[in-house]
């Protein structure tokens, strides 16, 4: 009988809760892969900040993850994927992957009419990364974009099925529905938490593409996935974790047992990571 082989964990990060939508999918597809997650809950949202600021935050988190011997990094944040990944991906000795390319590819395969909508944070939409990635796949695609800056605070507040969410979704998506897109890319990893409300508002003919799910499905090509070992999951946050643990537990479908507080914005050493205070019982 072969001995279960242990391999290094995958590092995953986002500005807050949104990246857990990617973690959930990775856990489904690769149930033996250990994950170290960082949610920058103190500095969320990233989507309203400049590319320089998001790149600076991303650099701090990447260095924190690398200090824990991860094998690769999945940037489970579209804003950081759009702005920081192009700058940072060749700066470090581990592979760094974003969610944009897999999301664009999944939409390209799903569309029948070639009319694709993309929603995301202000920064992601302003960067035009999705439009460029889609046009690289097929120049004739018609791409409509819409920033939806209120979605992230609604999700972080836990209001994803509240009537405020429904009114906001109707307002932001009215034009895309009128333009008869047949495929909608959720270009922000927070947005899948709004799926129920989005589905209620959008016509059934529109296929929703979750860029995080597309990226998680592509993990196979970027990481070595162990067999038959019990995976370890560690979650770090940069601010009070109550809401993160509560919504995260509901969303991941299992209790988040290992949530730690760690501020990457202060000078730290490897020993500080070992002694990070656990904030879940
Ligand atoms: N979930 C992130 C994204 O995909 C960030 C949202 C934000 O912090 O503004 O863009």
Boltz pocket constraint, residues with backbone or C-beta under 6 A from the ligand:
constraints:
  - pocket:
      binder: B
      contacts: [[A, 14], [A, 15], [A, 16], [A, 18], [A, 19], [A, 44], [A, 45], [A, 46], [A, 47], [A, 48], [A, 76], [A, 77], [A, 78], [A, 79], [A, 80], [A, 121], [A, 124], [A, 152], [A, 187], [A, 188], [A, 189], [A, 190]]
      max_distance: 6.0
